[in-house]
Amino acid sequence: MNLYSQTLAEKLGFTRNDRVLIINNDDAGMCHAANKATVEGMENGLISSATIMTPCPWYNEIAAYAAANPRKGFGVHLTLTSEWKNYRWGTVAPRNEVPGLYDEQGYMWKGVMEVYTSSGPEEALIEGRAQLKKALSSGIPVTHIDSHMGTYQYSPDYMKVYIQLAKEFNLPLRMPSQTTLNNLGAPDYREICRREGILHPDYFIHEELEEYSTENVAGFWTNYIKNLKPGVTEIYVHASAEGEEIRTITHSAAKRIKELEFFTSNELKELIEKEGIIVISYRPLLELQRKK
């Protein structure tokens, strides 16, 4: 079979009809509760991947775990925002190199549009490089990149930086599905990645999350997973361990706690087995990309 006619799943060693799933826990490193959930989800559940926020206060804890467990799948959750009211962080790059990324309180901006208004792609490139270098210097075998709150993805200029970082560090990346790109009227970023030799999953959950709520965590994911298409799909959660810390930081604590419960549940394990779904991390994509 011609290599270029193969699907991503086939290139990874699966069949054209296999349903392959990456379950990523975003926001590792953000706080202790996120780290605890990431470890528990990987060791006792079906969380297969996580992305680490390198500027955050609890980075060192999860970085040490990732470095000590090199076969686990850890990427970098490129971060340009600090969204919580009383729990904030600044940049990895020196402030004088990225002054536009700071708000009047001396932290990263809370929202995506504030970043776009006050900063620019040049500072996003400097900060993204600094975050990736920090993770690599900590001994983390980085598998891929994605973007906290989508800041590197909602603007074409920032998306160019995002793809540039993936190429520069030779890493796969999270990419919206073609349907999502079409709905957003976005350029054909998937074709750009193909030309640059950058891999990404076939499908990524986005529009479907409009129906997602704290009350239907288990039901939502059960339905979504049952209806996976053949190919490689990435889903993401923000699983956190129960406790005062996460409940103080964010109003979304209840949903995050329920996500940990579901993604470590026997219910999910039985569903995955019954449906014949193959769960992987980004590591096979990384190895394929670097082999190519």
Helices and strands as residue ranges (DSSP letters): G 3-5, H 8-11, E 19-28, H 32-44, E 49-52, H 59-68, E 74-78, G 95-97, G 99-101, H 112-118, H 121-137, E 145-147, G 148-150, H 156-168, H 178-184, H 189-196, E 203-204, G 207-211, G 214-216, H 217-226, E 231-237, H 244-249, H 253-263, H 266-275, E 278-280, H 283-291
